[in-house]
Amino acid sequence: MKKLFKYTGLTLAALVVAAAFLLSVILYWPFYTLSNSENVDIIVPWGASFDRVTETLKSRNVIANKHLFKLSAKLLADTQNLRAGKFTLHEAHVK
């Protein structure tokens, strides 16, 4: 019985470590641009949905992975109240 609890504890600890690692990769992914990346003007219209803005960013090569972007945004920010306006951003360093 003690072995069962020992292995269960080790398995739980491994899952916690793996989850913490995955979360740190998502939250602290190196968001940098190369010096030769182009500026891209993006217009977010009033009332635009988060999915629409994500598609625009992906189609203009501002983000490399829309699924990772969505996950990160949902973990870090409010995806319901987007700011409308014109934004100048850099192209993603990975296409």
C-alpha positions as CSV (number, residue, x, y, z in Angstrom):
1,M,0.0,0.0,0.0
2,K,2.9,2.4,0.8
3,K,4.4,1.7,-2.7
4,L,1.1,2.7,-4.3
5,F,1.1,6.1,-2.4
6,K,4.7,6.6,-3.3
7,Y,4.2,6.1,-7.0
8,T,1.0,8.1,-6.9
9,G,2.9,11.0,-5.2
10,L,5.7,10.8,-7.7
11,T,3.3,10.8,-10.7
12,L,1.4,13.8,-9.2
13,A,4.7,15.6,-8.7
14,A,5.8,14.9,-12.3
15,L,2.5,16.2,-13.6
16,V,2.8,19.4,-11.6
17,V,6.3,20.0,-12.8
18,A,5.3,19.3,-16.4
19,A,2.3,21.6,-16.1
20,A,4.5,24.4,-14.6
21,F,7.0,24.0,-17.4
22,L,4.3,24.2,-20.1
23,L,2.8,27.2,-18.5
24,S,6.2,29.0,-18.2
25,V,6.9,28.3,-21.9
26,I,3.5,29.7,-22.9
27,L,3.8,32.8,-20.7
28,Y,7.4,33.6,-21.2
29,W,7.9,32.6,-24.8
30,P,10.6,34.9,-26.2
31,F,8.6,37.5,-28.2
32,Y,11.3,39.3,-30.1
33,T,11.6,40.6,-33.6
34,L,14.5,40.6,-36.0
35,S,16.0,43.9,-36.9
36,N,15.0,43.5,-40.5
37,S,11.3,42.7,-39.8
38,E,8.8,45.0,-41.5
39,N,6.3,47.2,-39.7
40,V,2.7,46.2,-40.4
41,D,-0.2,48.6,-39.8
42,I,-3.3,46.8,-38.4
43,I,-6.7,48.4,-38.0
44,V,-9.0,46.9,-35.4
45,P,-12.5,48.1,-36.0
46,W,-14.9,48.8,-33.2
47,G,-16.7,45.7,-32.1
48,A,-14.2,43.3,-33.8
49,S,-14.2,39.8,-32.2
50,F,-11.0,38.3,-30.8
51,D,-11.1,35.6,-33.4
52,R,-11.3,38.2,-36.2
53,V,-8.4,40.1,-34.8
54,T,-6.4,36.9,-34.4
55,E,-7.1,36.0,-38.1
56,T,-6.0,39.5,-39.2
57,L,-2.8,39.2,-37.2
58,K,-2.0,35.8,-38.7
59,S,-2.9,36.8,-42.2
60,R,-0.6,39.8,-41.9
61,N,2.3,37.7,-40.4
62,V,2.3,39.5,-37.1
63,I,1.8,36.3,-35.2
64,A,3.4,32.9,-36.2
65,N,0.9,30.6,-34.4
66,K,-2.7,31.6,-33.9
67,H,-3.4,28.8,-31.5
68,L,-0.5,29.6,-29.2
69,F,-1.5,33.3,-29.5
70,K,-5.1,32.6,-28.5
71,L,-4.0,30.4,-25.6
72,S,-1.6,33.0,-24.3
73,A,-4.1,35.8,-24.7
74,K,-6.8,33.9,-22.8
75,L,-4.3,33.2,-20.0
76,L,-3.0,36.7,-19.8
77,A,-5.7,39.1,-20.8
78,D,-9.3,39.9,-21.3
79,T,-10.2,38.8,-24.8
80,Q,-13.7,40.2,-24.7
81,N,-12.8,44.0,-24.5
82,L,-10.5,44.7,-27.4
83,R,-9.3,48.2,-28.2
84,A,-10.3,49.6,-31.5
85,G,-7.8,51.6,-33.5
86,K,-4.8,51.6,-35.8
87,F,-1.7,49.8,-34.5
88,T,1.8,49.5,-36.0
89,L,3.3,46.1,-35.2
90,H,6.3,44.1,-36.4
91,E,6.1,41.0,-38.5
92,A,6.6,37.7,-36.7
93,H,10.2,36.4,-36.6
94,V,8.9,33.0,-37.6
95,K,6.5,32.5,-40.5
